[in-house]
Structures are given as structure tokens and as C-alpha cells.
Amino acid sequence: MYNKNFPLVDLHRHLDGNIPPKLIWQLAREQLINLPFTTESELADHVFVKNKTSDLLSFLNKLEYGVSVLGSPEACYRVAFENVAMAKAEGIDYTELRFSPFFMARAFSLPLHAVVEAVVEGVKAGNAAHDTNYQLIGILSRTFGVESCHLELASILAYSDHIVALDLAGDELNYPAHLYIEHFQAARAAGLQVSVHAGEAAGPESVWEAIELLGAKRIGHGVAVAQDQKLIEYMLKHDIGIESCLTSNYQTGAWVDTANHPIKTFLEHGLSVSLNTDDPGISNIDIKHEYSVASKTVNLNEAQIQQIQLNGQAQQFLKT
């Protein structure tokens, strides 16, 4: 398990991937939104990933249940506020909650700026209520195309004082990083740092693009990094972090042999790899579960677990 003498950090945690069945059910009832289920238990049976999915896109489809009840900016605010409460209840000292305005707005065609404002205010209120300093990362959902991401970016940049970084997530294989160079140039010019989903559904070349073309300082998942020794050496030299998510990688099929997950390889090479939950609302996990998997399944020793915690602390995108 994790070392209680060191901070418990979760750097790769999707706010819109953490809308658990109980909250979905409550929001649906409050907003008179009809769900194709008769009970909360039946809903949960469809929301949670059972064992694993066939691929990343099948995994991402599970997220649709949560965003299907975001019928107003107030619902987005509630989800943001509750995410702070859930992270605090897990004992997380620091987390960066990432979200896609377009993904959250899509079901009810909400104004993107209103969604971002609601999330910003929800996290701000949650931080005040729970004495935390959790931060936000904006996501561009590459799956919806380049033009949609321009609109999404505009809404994120309008609140850049309250957001620490920009991420690129979604269908990595069919929407490569080079399509989004302009977006990330604008984000960096606005003072945002960069974390990119890469090396999850595609190979090392996707990670190279995220770093060289988009300016990524952290890579989400990045299991493919283990295939490229030059990439490992480059990331080590330039202190580029890897946000590992053991359960998610198994469930998406990115890396199904968890006992031999490359997190161990990354540690052995001295890479700054952290441990994270990804989408706890559909994976049905918490951060302590991930540390249990790291210890009992991957067989990381106490020193390695401690190093992961220190890496998470060192890789924070805190506003200066």
C-alpha cells in the first residue's frame, strides 16, 4: 500500500469520468430526465466496467451514462463540487480534475462557456468547503474533430486563470496529435501547461508527437513508451512525467498483463511516473485500490511505491 508519510496524489482523474451511479440517478430524478433503467442498481450494472472492455472506445462509451444527465450548468456545478468531495473522502491530498467542456455539454447542447464556468465554480466551492487546493485541467476531445476543439479551447481559455493545463483525449488512433498543433500553441501562449493522452491506443510515435508538436510535459497512460529506448532516455533527460493508470489500462485493453505493467520499467529507468485513477466512476475504484494493485499485483516494493508518491508530488501543475 501507499506510504502515509507522503502525499497521496492523483494527477490523472477525469471529473466527467467520475459521475457514479448514485449521482447519475439523483441528477436524473431532480431534472426529470428519463433513464432506460428502472432502478439505481440496474443503472450501476451498466455503468461499471465488468472485468474489461474490448478497446478504448468501448471503455469511453461507458462515460456517456454520466454526461447524459448534465441537463443544465447547475448539474455540471454539482458534478464538479461532488468530485472534490469524493477525492477528499478518498484521502487524496492533491488532485488535478480534468474535464472536456464539449463532452459535458453535448447531451443537452449546453453553452460551452457556461459549462466551464460551472465546473470552475463547483471546484472552487468544493475546495472552500473541504479545505483543499485541487486544480483543473481542460480537455480537448479529439474524437469530435478539429473544429469542435477550437470551440472547446476558446471556452477553456476564457477561464484560463482557473485552469492549470490543457489535455488532448479521446480517439488517439484516428485523431493524431499533429492535427491539434495550433490549439496547443494558443494554450501555451496563454500560460497553460500540457498533458496529453498518448501511447495508450497508439504507439511510441504518438508520444513523440505529443512532446515535440504539442509541448507535453506529462503523458497520460504512455504504456507504449516502454517500446522505445530513445523515447525513455529523452523523457528522462527532459523530466517528462508519465501518468500511469493500472486498472484503466487493463479495462481498455491498453495493457492487459497488469503483473508486467511497464510502470515497473519506468521506475527502473528513473522516469517520473505517478499512479492515478483515470475514470473511477466507471472503473469502480479509488486511488487506494490502485496502490493495492501496484503493490500486490505488480509487486512494487515499498521504495518504489514511495517514489511514485514523490513523483506525483513533483509533477503537479500548480499555478505559480
GUKOLDO-33966 format. One record per residue: residue in one letter; x, y, z of N, C-alpha, C, O in turn. Coordinates in steps of 0.05 Angstrom, whole numbers, padded with zeros to 5 digits, always signed. Each point is the difference from the previous one (the first is absolute). Layout:
AXYZXYZXYZXYZ ...
This chain:
M+00017-00024+00000-00017+00024+00000+00017+00025+00000+00025-00001+00001 Y-00038+00024-00002+00014+00025-00001+00012+00008+00027-00008-00011+00021 N+00027+00029-00022+00013+00009+00025-00015+00024+00011-00001+00021-00014 K-00009-00023+00038-00017+00022+00011+00017+00024+00008-00011+00021+00007 N+00037-00024-00007+00017+00023+00006+00005+00018-00024+00012+00021+00003 F-00022-00029-00026+00004+00015-00025-00027+00007-00011-00020-00014+00004 P+00018+00036-00019-00026+00008-00011-00012-00021-00019+00014-00014-00014 L-00041+00013+00015-00015-00018-00018-00010+00018-00023-00017+00017+00004 V+00028-00021-00028-00006+00017-00023-00013-00015-00022+00007-00023-00005 D-00026+00036-00009-00012-00013-00024-00001+00022-00022-00017+00017+00000 L+00036-00020-00018+00004+00021-00021-00017-00005-00025-00005+00018-00016 H-00004-00043+00012-00015-00007-00024-00027-00011+00009-00004-00024+00003 R-00015+00042+00001-00026-00007+00010-00021+00017-00015-00001+00024+00003 H-00016-00038-00018-00020+00014-00016-00025+00007+00017-00013-00018+00011 L+00007+00044-00009-00023+00008+00014-00026-00010-00013-00018-00009+00013 D+00018+00010-00040-00024-00010-00014+00001-00030-00004-00018-00012-00012 G+00039-00001+00023+00002-00029+00000-00004-00010+00029+00004-00024+00005 N-00013+00042+00012-00006-00008+00028-00027+00011+00008-00002+00015+00019 I-00018-00024-00033-00028+00006+00006-00012-00028+00007-00011-00013-00017 P+00013+00005+00042-00008-00027+00008-00031-00004-00002-00015+00019-00001 P+00006-00044+00000-00028-00006-00004-00019+00015+00019-00021+00009-00008 K+00029-00007+00033-00017+00014+00020-00005+00029-00008-00023+00009+00002 L+00044+00004-00011-00003+00028-00009-00015+00002-00026-00016+00019-00003 I+00021-00037-00015-00015+00000-00026-00030-00003+00006-00017+00014-00011 W+00011-00032+00029-00028-00006+00007-00013+00025+00013-00023+00007-00007 Q+00037+00006+00025-00010+00024+00013-00005+00023-00020-00021+00012+00001 L+00040-00008-00018-00002+00022-00019-00023-00005-00020-00014+00019-00008 A+00010-00044+00000-00021-00007-00018-00027+00006+00013-00018+00011-00013 R+00014-00019+00038-00025+00004+00014-00005+00030+00005-00023+00009-00004 E+00043+00005+00011-00003+00029+00006-00008+00016-00025-00014+00019+00001 Q+00025-00028-00025-00005+00015-00025-00021-00013-00017-00005+00008-00023 L-00008-00029+00033-00021-00014-00014+00010-00011-00027-00014+00001-00020 I+00038-00012+00021+00012-00012-00024-00005-00030+00002+00007-00013+00019 N-00018+00002-00041-00006-00029+00000+00024-00016-00007+00014+00005-00020 L-00008-00025+00036+00022-00018-00005-00012-00027-00008-00022-00007+00009 P+00036-00009-00025-00011-00026-00009+00004-00022+00021+00005-00023-00007 F-00009+00031+00032+00004-00020+00022-00022+00006+00021-00008+00023+00004 T+00000-00044+00010-00021+00003+00020+00010+00004+00028-00014+00010+00017 T+00040-00017-00012+00011+00004+00027+00029+00010-00002+00013-00003-00021 E-00003+00014+00043+00027+00009+00001+00019-00024-00003+00022+00002-00012 S-00029-00025+00023+00016-00024-00002+00003-00009-00029+00021-00009-00008 E-00043+00010-00007+00001-00007-00028+00018+00019-00016+00015-00009-00017 L-00017+00035+00024+00018+00019-00013+00029-00006+00006+00016+00000-00018 A-00010-00006+00043+00028-00006+00008+00010-00024-00015+00024-00001-00007 D-00041-00018+00001+00007-00024-00014+00010+00006-00028+00016-00015-00012 H-00025+00037+00001+00008+00008-00027+00023+00021+00000+00016+00001-00018 V-00015+00015+00039+00021+00021+00002+00027-00012+00005+00020+00007-00014 F-00018-00025+00034+00026-00010+00007+00011-00020-00021-00014-00016-00011 V+00040+00018+00007+00014-00018-00018+00002-00027+00015+00010-00001+00022 K-00018-00020-00036+00002-00027+00012+00025-00013-00012+00001-00006-00024 N+00018+00001+00040+00026-00012-00009+00014+00019-00019+00015+00017+00009 K-00021-00018-00035+00012+00019-00019-00017+00003-00024-00019-00016-00005 T+00025+00036-00011-00015+00005-00025+00017-00009-00024+00023-00009+00004 S-00034+00011-00028+00015-00010-00023+00022+00019-00009+00020-00009-00011 D-00023+00035+00016+00020+00019-00008-00006+00027+00013-00019+00003+00015 L+00036+00017-00021-00003+00026+00012-00027+00013-00005-00013+00011+00018 L+00003-00013-00043-00025+00013-00007-00024-00013+00014-00018+00014+00007 S+00019-00040-00003-00021-00013+00015+00000+00009+00029-00021+00004+00012 F+00045+00000-00001+00003+00010+00027-00012+00029+00002-00014+00006+00018 L+00021+00010-00038-00009+00028+00001-00030+00002-00003-00012+00019+00010 N-00001-00038-00023-00029+00000-00003-00014-00002+00027-00022+00009+00003 K+00035-00021+00016-00011-00002+00027-00004+00027+00013-00018+00004+00017 L+00034+00016-00026-00002+00026+00012-00026+00015-00009-00008+00019+00013 E-00004-00029-00034-00024+00013-00010-00023+00000+00020-00016+00019+00000 Y+00015-00039+00018-00022-00001+00019+00001+00025+00019-00020+00012+00006 G+00044-00005+00003+00003+00022+00018-00007+00027-00013-00014+00015+00012 V+00025-00010-00036-00005+00026-00012-00029+00002-00011-00009+00022-00007 S-00005-00044+00005-00028+00000-00010-00019+00015+00019-00022+00006-00008 V+00030-00001+00033-00017+00014+00019+00010+00028+00006-00009+00013+00019 L+00027-00003-00035+00010+00028+00003-00019+00018-00015+00007+00010-00022 G-00030-00006+00033-00021+00015-00014+00001+00030+00004-00016+00015-00012 S+00035-00005+00028+00002+00028+00005+00028+00007+00011+00014-00019+00009 P-00006+00044-00009+00025+00007+00012+00000-00007+00030+00021-00006+00011 E-00044+00008+00002-00002-00007+00028+00008-00029+00005+00012-00006+00020 A-00020-00012-00038+00008-00028+00002+00030-00003-00002+00012-00017+00013 C+00000+00032-00031+00029-00001-00003+00014+00010+00025+00020-00011+00009 Y-00031+00032+00003+00010+00011+00025-00001-00022+00021+00019-00004+00015 R-00041-00009-00013-00004-00021+00020+00021-00023-00003+00011-00009+00019 V-00007+00001-00044+00020-00021-00005+00028+00009+00008+00015-00016+00012 A-00008+00041-00018+00026+00010+00008+00003+00001+00030+00020-00009+00011 F-00040+00019+00002+00001+00002+00030+00002-00027+00012+00016-00004+00019 E-00032-00015-00029+00001-00027+00012+00026-00015-00006+00008-00017+00016 N+00005+00024-00038+00026-00012-00006+00021+00008+00020+00017-00016+00008 V-00018+00041+00001+00018+00009+00021-00006-00015+00026+00019-00010+00013 A-00045+00007-00007-00007-00015+00025+00009-00029-00001+00009-00011+00020 M-00012-00002-00044+00008-00028-00002+00030-00003+00002+00009-00019+00013 A+00006+00037-00025+00029-00002+00002+00009+00004+00028+00018-00014+00010 K-00030+00033+00004+00007+00005+00028-00006-00024+00017+00015-00008+00017 A-00038-00005-00022-00008-00024+00015+00019-00023-00005+00002-00017+00018 E+00011+00016-00041+00020-00021-00006+00026+00005+00015+00018-00017+00000 G-00015+00041+00011+00025+00006+00014+00020+00013-00019+00024+00000+00007 I-00032+00009-00030+00018+00012-00019+00009+00028+00009-00017+00017+00004 D+00043-00013-00002+00010+00025+00008-00001+00021-00022-00004+00024+00004 Y+00009-00033-00029+00000+00018-00022-00008-00016-00025+00009-00022-00005 T-00027+00035-00011-00008-00012-00026-00004+00022-00020-00006+00023+00006 E+00009-00031-00031-00007+00018-00023-00023-00014-00015+00004-00020-00012 L-00027+00033+00014-00024-00011-00012-00003+00010-00028-00002+00024-00005 R+00003-00042-00014-00001+00009-00028-00029-00005-00011-00014-00018+00008 F+00007+00035-00027-00027-00002-00011-00001+00011-00028+00016+00018-00008 S-00035-00028-00008-00004+00009-00027-00026+00016-00002-00021-00012+00003 P+00022+00038-00007-00024+00016-00002-00019-00010-00022-00025-00001+00004 F+00036-00007-00027-00017-00009-00022-00015-00026+00007-00023-00003-00005 F+00038-00015+00018-00012-00026+00008-00022+00004+00021-00021-00013-00002 M+00025+00031+00021-00020+00005+00020-00024+00015-00011-00022-00003+00010 A+00026+00020-00030-00021+00016-00011-00017-00014-00021-00023+00008-00005 R+00033-00030-00006-00011-00011-00024-00029-00010+00002-00016+00005-00018 A+00009-00019+00039-00026-00013+00002-00023+00020-00001-00021-00006-00011 F+00025+00030+00022-00021+00020+00001+00008+00026-00014-00012+00021+00004 S+00033-00022-00020+00009+00023-00016+00004+00025+00018-00009+00022-00007 L+00021-00026+00030+00005+00022+00019+00022+00019-00012+00017-00009-00014 P-00019+00034+00021+00021+00019-00009+00027-00009+00013+00001-00004+00024 L+00020+00003-00040+00026-00010+00010+00010+00018+00022+00011-00010+00020 H-00013+00036-00023+00010+00018+00020-00015-00004+00027+00012+00002+00021 A-00037-00007-00023-00016-00004+00024+00009-00026+00015+00000-00001+00024 V+00007-00019-00040+00009-00025+00012+00027+00004+00015+00003-00008+00022 V+00015+00022-00036+00026+00005+00013-00003+00017+00025+00012-00006+00020 E-00028+00027-00022-00005+00017+00024-00011-00016+00023+00008+00003+00023 A-00027-00021-00029-00013-00016+00021+00020-00019+00013+00000-00003+00024 V+00017-00009-00040+00021-00019+00010+00020+00016+00017+00007-00009+00022 V+00002+00032-00032+00019+00016+00015-00012+00008+00027+00013-00002+00021 E-00038+00011-00021-00013+00009+00025-00006-00024+00019+00002+00003+00024 G-00008-00026-00036-00005-00023+00016+00025-00010+00015-00002-00007+00023 V+00024+00007-00037+00025-00008+00013+00009+00021+00020+00010-00007+00021 K-00014+00032-00028+00007+00021+00019-00016-00002+00026+00011+00002+00022 A-00036-00007-00024-00017-00004+00023+00007-00025+00016+00000-00001+00024 G+00006-00020-00039+00009-00025+00012+00026+00003+00016+00002-00010+00022 N+00016+00024-00034+00026+00006+00014-00005+00015+00026+00013-00006+00020 A-00030+00026-00022-00006+00016+00024-00013-00017+00022+00005+00003+00024 A-00024-00021-00033-00015-00016+00020+00017-00022+00012-00004-00007+00023 H+00024-00002-00037+00016-00023+00009+00029+00006+00006+00016-00018+00006 D-00009+00044-00006+00027+00009+00006+00021-00014-00017+00019-00011+00010 T-00024+00011-00036+00018-00013-00019+00009+00021-00020-00010+00023-00001 N+00030-00031-00015+00010+00018-00022+00002-00016-00026+00020+00001-00014 Y-00042-00015+00008+00000-00016-00024-00002+00020-00025-00011+00021+00002 Q+00023-00030-00024+00002+00017-00024-00015-00013-00023-00009-00023+00001 L+00006+00038-00023-00015-00009-00023+00018-00001-00025+00018+00017-00004 I-00022-00037-00012+00012-00003-00027-00022-00001-00020-00019-00016+00002 G+00020+00033-00023-00019+00000-00021+00008-00021-00021+00023-00003-00006 I-00043-00011-00005+00005-00020-00021-00012+00009-00027-00022+00011-00001 L+00037-00016-00020-00010+00001-00027-00007-00029-00008+00017-00017+00000 S-00042+00013-00007-00009-00027-00008+00005-00004-00029-00016+00008-00017 R+00038-00020+00011+00009-00003-00028-00020-00015-00017-00002+00003-00024 T-00014-00021+00036-00019-00017-00013-00020+00017-00016-00010-00010-00020 F+00004+00034+00029-00021+00016-00013+00011+00018-00022-00014+00016-00012 G+00040-00018+00006+00012+00014-00022+00014+00026+00007-00003+00011+00022 V+00018-00001-00042+00017+00024+00004-00017+00025+00006+00007+00015+00018 E-00028-00011-00033-00015+00025+00003-00015+00001+00027+00000+00021+00013 S-00010-00044-00004-00013-00001+00026+00020+00007+00022-00007+00012+00020 C+00032-00021-00024+00020+00005+00020+00008+00030+00000+00009+00009+00021 H-00012+00005-00043+00005+00029+00001-00021+00013+00018+00007+00018+00015 L-00032-00026-00018-00021+00011+00017+00005-00007+00029-00004+00016+00018 E+00012-00041-00013+00005-00009+00027+00023+00015+00012-00001+00008+00024 L+00022-00004-00040+00023+00015+00010-00007+00029+00008+00009+00010+00020 A-00026+00003-00036-00008+00027+00006-00014+00002+00027+00005+00019+00015 S-00021-00039-00009-00015+00000+00025+00020-00004+00024-00004+00011+00021 I+00024-00028-00025+00020-00005+00020+00017+00025+00005+00006+00007+00023 L+00003+00005-00045+00018+00023+00003-00014+00024+00013+00013+00017+00012 A-00040-00016-00015-00015+00022+00013+00002-00001+00030-00004+00020+00014 Y+00012-00044-00003+00002-00003+00029+00028-00011+00007+00003-00015+00019 S+00017+00023-00035+00027-00011+00003+00012+00007+00027+00019-00013+00009 D-00028+00034+00004+00010+00007+00027-00007-00021+00021+00013-00001+00021 H-00032-00016-00028-00010-00020+00019+00007-00029-00009-00009-00019+00012 I+00025+00017-00033+00006-00026-00012+00030-00002-00003+00013+00019-00010 V-00001-00041+00017+00030-00002+00000+00012-00011-00025+00023+00005-00006 A-00039-00021-00009+00012-00013-00024-00021-00007-00020-00024+00000+00005 L+00033-00008-00029-00017-00010-00021+00008-00028-00007+00024-00007+00000 D-00044-00010-00005+00004-00028-00007-00014-00006-00027-00017+00015-00008 L+00026-00036-00004-00013-00010-00025-00007-00029+00006+00017-00017+00006 A-00043+00011-00008-00010-00027+00007-00019-00010-00021-00009+00015-00017 G+00002-00041+00019-00019-00011-00019+00013-00020-00019+00018-00015+00008 D-00027+00015-00033+00008-00020-00020+00029+00006-00010+00003+00012-00021 E+00016-00021+00036+00028+00005-00006+00009-00011-00027+00015+00013-00015 L-00025-00037+00008+00008-00013-00024-00008+00014-00025+00016+00003-00019 N-00041+00008+00018-00010+00012-00024+00002+00030-00001-00005+00013-00021 Y+00013-00001+00043+00003+00030+00002+00027+00006+00012+00001+00008+00023 P+00020-00011-00039+00028+00004+00011+00005+00029+00009-00014+00018-00008 A+00035-00016+00024+00007+00026+00012+00005+00022-00020-00005+00024+00006 H+00017-00031-00029+00008+00022-00019-00024+00016-00011+00004+00022-00011 L-00028-00032+00015-00024+00015-00008-00006+00023+00019-00016+00018-00007 Y+00029-00017+00030-00008+00019+00021+00023+00018+00008+00001+00010+00022 I+00019-00006-00040+00023+00017+00006-00009+00028+00007+00010+00011+00019 E-00027+00001-00035-00009+00028+00004-00013+00003+00027+00004+00020+00014 H-00020-00040-00006-00015+00002+00025+00020+00002+00024-00004+00016+00018 F+00024-00033-00019+00019+00000+00022+00020+00023+00000+00010+00008+00020 Q-00005+00003-00044+00016+00024-00001-00015+00023+00014+00012+00015+00016 A-00037-00013-00021-00017+00020+00013-00001-00004+00030+00001+00019+00016 A-00004-00044-00008-00002-00007+00029+00026+00007+00015-00001+00012+00021 R+00024-00019-00033+00025+00006+00013+00005+00030+00001+00011+00010+00020 A-00020+00005-00041+00003+00029+00000-00017+00013+00022+00007+00021+00010 A-00028-00035-00003-00018+00010+00022+00010-00008+00027-00013+00006+00021 G+00035-00021-00020+00012-00007+00026-00008-00028+00011+00006-00006+00022 L-00021-00009-00039-00008-00027+00009+00023-00020-00004+00014+00002-00020 Q-00011-00020+00038+00018-00023-00004-00014-00022-00016-00024+00002-00005 V+00039-00023-00001-00011-00020-00019+00003-00028+00010+00023-00009+00006 S-00045-00006-00006+00000-00029+00005-00016-00012-00022-00022+00010-00006 V+00032-00031-00007-00013-00011-00023-00004-00030+00003+00019-00014+00008 H-00043+00004-00014-00004-00029-00002+00015-00010-00024-00005+00008-00023 A+00025-00026+00027+00015-00010-00022+00013-00027+00007+00005-00005+00024 G+00000-00011-00044+00012-00026+00006-00019-00019+00015+00009-00019+00013 E-00035+00024-00015-00020-00017+00012-00013-00018-00021+00000-00024+00003 A-00010+00037-00025-00013-00016-00021+00018+00000-00025-00007-00014-00020 A+00029+00029+00020+00018+00001-00022+00029-00004+00010+00004-00003+00024 G+00015+00003-00042+00027-00007+00007+00017+00023+00010-00010+00022+00005 P+00037-00026-00003+00018+00021+00010+00000+00025-00017+00005+00022+00010 E-00012-00024-00036+00000+00023-00017-00021+00020+00010+00004+00025-00004 S-00025-00035+00016-00021+00018+00011+00011+00016+00023-00007+00024+00004 V+00024-00036+00012+00013+00014+00023+00020+00021-00010+00001+00022+00010 W+00014-00030-00030+00019+00019-00012-00015+00025-00010+00009+00023+00005 E-00031-00027-00019-00015+00023-00010-00011+00017+00023+00001+00025-00002 A-00011-00038+00023-00011+00015+00023+00022+00018+00012-00006+00023+00008 I+00030-00033-00007+00022+00015+00012+00011+00021-00019+00002+00024+00007 E+00005-00032-00031+00013+00018-00019-00018+00020-00013+00008+00023-00006 L-00033-00031+00000-00019+00018-00014-00018+00015+00019-00008+00023-00006 L+00000-00035+00028-00019+00013+00018+00012+00011+00025-00012+00016+00015 G+00037-00024-00009+00014+00011+00024-00007-00014+00026+00000+00012+00021 A-00008-00038-00023-00008-00014+00024+00022-00003+00021+00023-00007-00007 K-00029+00014+00032+00018-00004+00022-00007-00025+00017+00015-00009+00016 R-00039-00001-00021-00009-00025+00011-00015-00015-00021-00014+00011-00017 I+00016-00038+00018-00014-00018-00019-00020-00017+00015+00007-00014+00020 G-00032+00015-00029-00020-00016+00013+00001-00029-00011-00001-00004-00024 H+00004-00015+00042+00002-00029-00005+00028-00007-00011+00016-00011+00015 G-00011+00016-00040+00027-00003-00010+00012-00027+00001+00025-00003+00001 V-00041-00019-00002+00011-00027+00003+00019-00006-00024+00019-00016+00003 A-00024+00029-00026+00017-00005-00023+00028+00011+00002+00018-00007-00015 V-00014+00024+00035+00027+00012+00004+00020-00023+00005+00024+00003-00008 A-00032-00024+00020+00017-00023+00006+00012-00013-00025+00020-00015+00002 Q-00032+00020-00025+00010-00012-00025+00023+00015-00012+00013-00010-00019 D-00007+00034+00029+00019+00018-00014+00021+00010+00020-00005+00018+00016 Q+00029-00030-00017+00021+00007+00019+00009+00029-00003+00006+00014+00020 K-00006-00004-00045+00008+00028-00004-00021+00019+00012+00007+00021+00010 L-00032-00029-00011-00021+00016+00012+00003+00001+00030-00004+00021+00013 I+00009-00044-00001+00005-00002+00029+00022+00019+00008-00002+00015+00019 E+00025-00016-00034+00023+00017+00006-00007+00030-00003+00009+00017+00016 Y-00025-00011-00037-00008+00028-00004-00017+00010+00022+00004+00023+00011 M-00024-00039-00003-00018+00008+00022+00014+00003+00026-00006+00017+00017 L+00026-00034-00012+00016+00001+00024+00016+00026+00000+00001+00014+00020 K+00012-00008-00042+00017+00024-00002-00016+00025+00004+00010+00020+00012 H-00035-00019-00022-00016+00024+00000-00021+00000+00022-00018+00017+00001 D+00019-00037+00017-00018-00002+00023-00029+00001-00009-00016+00016+00011 I+00009-00032-00030-00028-00002-00009-00013-00023+00014+00009-00023-00002 G-00031+00028+00017-00012-00020+00017-00019-00018-00016-00009+00006-00022 I+00003-00029+00035-00019-00019-00011-00022-00004+00022+00006-00006+00023 E-00031+00009-00032-00022-00004+00018-00011-00028-00004-00016-00004-00018 S+00024-00015+00034-00008-00028-00003-00027-00004+00014-00006+00011+00021 C-00010-00028-00034-00027-00007+00010-00004-00031-00004-00009-00008-00021 L+00016-00007+00041+00002-00030-00003-00027-00012-00007-00002-00015-00019 T-00018+00020+00035-00026-00012-00005-00012+00008-00026-00010-00016-00015 S+00012+00042+00009-00010+00010-00026+00014-00013-00023-00013-00008-00020 N+00039+00005+00021+00015-00013-00022-00009-00028-00005-00001-00009-00022 Y-00006-00005+00044-00010-00027-00003-00028+00000-00013-00006-00016-00017 Q-00011+00034+00027-00027+00001-00009-00003+00009-00029-00018-00009-00014 T+00036+00026+00005-00001+00009-00028+00014-00018-00019-00003+00002-00025 G+00019-00021+00036+00016-00017-00017+00027+00012-00008+00014-00012-00016 A-00008+00035+00027+00026+00013-00006+00023-00017+00010+00021-00002-00013 W-00025-00011+00037+00020-00018+00011-00014-00020+00018-00007+00007+00023 V+00002-00031-00032-00017-00019+00015+00016-00017+00019-00011-00012+00019 D+00037+00010-00022+00017-00015+00018+00010+00018+00022+00023+00009+00001 T-00041-00004+00018+00006+00020+00021+00025-00007+00016+00015+00018+00008 A-00011-00043-00003+00024-00008+00016+00026+00009-00013+00019+00004+00014 N-00019-00001-00040+00023+00009-00014-00004+00028-00013+00012+00006-00021 H-00028+00010+00034-00005+00027-00010+00026+00016-00001+00017-00003+00018 P-00013+00019-00039+00026+00014-00003+00005+00021+00022+00021+00013-00001 I-00039-00008+00019+00005+00018+00022+00026-00008+00015+00015+00017+00009 K-00010-00043-00008+00024-00010+00013+00025+00007-00017+00020+00008+00011 T-00022-00011-00037+00021+00008-00019+00006+00030+00002+00023+00008+00001 F-00044+00008+00001+00003+00029+00002+00016+00007+00026+00017+00017-00001 L-00025-00030+00022+00014+00006+00026+00029-00009-00001+00018+00015+00009 E-00012-00037-00021+00027-00010-00002+00018+00018-00017+00024+00001+00004 H-00036+00013-00023+00015+00019-00017+00001+00028+00013+00013+00018-00011 G-00026-00014+00033+00000+00026+00013-00020+00020-00010+00002+00023+00007 L-00021-00032-00024-00020+00018-00010-00019+00009+00023-00005-00015+00019 S-00005+00039-00022-00018+00012+00021-00028-00010-00006-00017+00015-00011 V+00011-00039+00020-00027-00012-00005-00016+00002+00026+00009-00006+00022 S-00034+00014-00025-00019+00002+00022-00022-00021-00004-00002-00013-00021 L-00014+00009+00042-00022-00019-00001-00027+00014+00004-00002+00017+00018 N-00017-00024-00035-00025+00016-00001-00024-00018-00006+00002-00023-00007 T-00026+00035+00010-00025-00016-00002-00013+00001-00028-00014-00018-00007 D+00018+00040-00008-00012+00004-00026-00030+00006+00002-00007+00023+00003 D-00009-00044-00004-00030+00004+00000-00012-00017+00022-00012-00021-00005 P+00015+00029+00030-00009-00017+00023-00030-00005-00001-00009-00020+00012 G-00007+00038-00024-00029-00004-00001-00009-00023-00016-00022-00011+00005 I+00038+00002-00024-00008-00024-00016+00018-00024+00006-00008-00023-00005 S+00032+00029+00014+00018-00022+00008-00007-00012+00027+00008-00022+00007 N-00024+00038+00009-00009-00008+00027+00024-00005+00018+00002-00021+00013 I+00017+00040-00013+00024-00002+00017+00005+00026+00014-00014+00020-00004 D+00034-00019+00022+00010+00024+00011+00031-00001-00001+00011-00020-00009 I+00002+00041+00017+00030+00001-00003+00013-00021+00018+00021-00010-00007 K-00033+00004+00030+00012-00020+00017+00000-00028-00013+00018-00016+00004 H-00039+00011-00019-00001-00025-00015+00023-00002-00020+00012-00021-00003 E-00006+00043-00010+00022+00000-00019+00027-00006+00013+00017-00014-00011 Y-00013+00025+00035+00024-00006+00014+00001-00029+00009+00022-00012+00002 S-00045+00001+00004-00001-00028+00007+00007-00018-00023+00015-00019+00002 V-00025+00027-00026+00008-00015-00025+00030+00003-00005+00013-00020-00007 A-00003+00044+00010+00029+00004-00004+00017-00017+00018+00021-00010-00008 S-00030+00007+00033+00015-00015+00020-00004-00030-00003+00020-00015+00000 K-00045+00006-00003-00006-00028+00001+00001-00014-00027+00007-00024-00001 T-00013+00038-00020+00000-00012-00027+00025+00005-00015+00012-00018-00012 V-00003+00044+00011+00024+00007-00014+00025-00006+00018+00022-00002-00011 N-00027-00002+00037+00021-00006+00019+00021+00021+00002+00024-00005+00002 L-00033+00030-00002+00019+00022+00006+00007+00000+00030-00018-00006+00017 N+00043+00012-00011+00008-00001+00028-00006+00027+00013-00009+00019-00013 E+00014-00016+00039-00007+00024+00015+00015+00024-00011-00011+00022-00002 A+00036-00025-00005+00016+00022-00011-00012+00010-00027-00001+00024-00005 Q-00008-00043-00011-00012+00008-00026-00026+00014+00004-00006+00019-00014 I-00010-00029+00032-00026+00013+00006+00005+00028+00010-00014+00019-00008 Q+00033-00016+00026+00007+00027+00010+00009+00018-00022-00007+00024+00000 Q+00023-00035-00019+00010+00017-00022-00024+00009-00018+00000+00023-00009 I-00019-00040+00005-00024+00007-00015-00014+00023+00013-00008+00019-00014 Q+00005-00020+00040-00013+00022+00014+00016+00026-00002-00012+00021-00004 L+00038-00023+00006+00017+00024-00003-00001+00011-00028+00000+00024-00004 N-00002-00042-00016-00002+00009-00028-00026+00015-00004+00000+00021-00013 G-00022-00031+00024-00025+00013-00003+00001+00028+00012-00012+00019-00011 Q+00025-00016+00033+00003+00026+00013+00017+00019-00018-00007+00024-00003 A+00028-00035-00008+00019+00016-00016-00012+00009-00027+00007+00021-00011 Q-00026-00037+00001-00011+00005-00027-00025+00017+00001-00013+00004-00021 Q+00005+00007+00044-00024+00017+00001+00002+00024-00018+00021+00012-00003 F-00044-00005-00009-00002+00024-00016-00012+00023+00016-00021+00011-00007 L+00034-00004+00029-00011+00022+00017+00005+00027-00013+00021+00005-00013 K-00040+00013+00016+00003+00027-00010+00021+00014+00018+00000-00004+00024 T+00018+00019-00036+00020+00015+00015-00008+00029+00005+00015+00015+00012 
